[in-house]
Amino acid sequence: MDTTHLVLEFQSDLYRIPIMSIIYIKADGNYSNIYLHGNENIYVTRQLGKIADDIRSQLGENGSNFVLVGKSLIINYNYIFRINVPEQQLKLMDKFYSIYTIEASKEALKNLKAAVSEKTKE
């Protein structure tokens, strides 16, 4: 099984996305926006929870790089650049040094910050 690509199949399309190109995935009702390197994005007709299931079932250990933040956001842990709880901002930086600023709830960011701190201590 290929654990370096996320495969999303739809009635008329199939996407085979290299997981290192995924910066984050944001829910939009029954749809999701997958943001990739270079400010590219893919808008798909799949709920975020279903994509989280796809990540778990397809990527094995590589799926652990993806973290659910709140109820509407999955991020690639490798690209966390800054977590600012008071401003409710999360900044991710891709391999081209592009910055992606995302708003999230204070509680979600507080939990993410604690998880990142804990992981660095391991």
Number of C-alpha atoms within 10 A of each C-alpha: 7 9 16 16 19 21 19 15 12 11 5 5 8 10 13 11 16 13 20 18 17 22 27 23 24 20 20 16 11 12 14 23 19 22 19 19 18 13 11 11 16 12 14 20 12 18 17 25 17 12 20 17 10 15 23 15 12 17 19 13 10 15 19 12 16 21 15 18 18 15 13 16 23 23 21 21 17 14 20 17 14 14 20 15 19 10 12 16 17 22 16 22 17 21 13 8 11 13 17 18 14 14 14 21 16 16 13 16 22 18 14 20 17 11 11 14 11 10 9 8 6 5
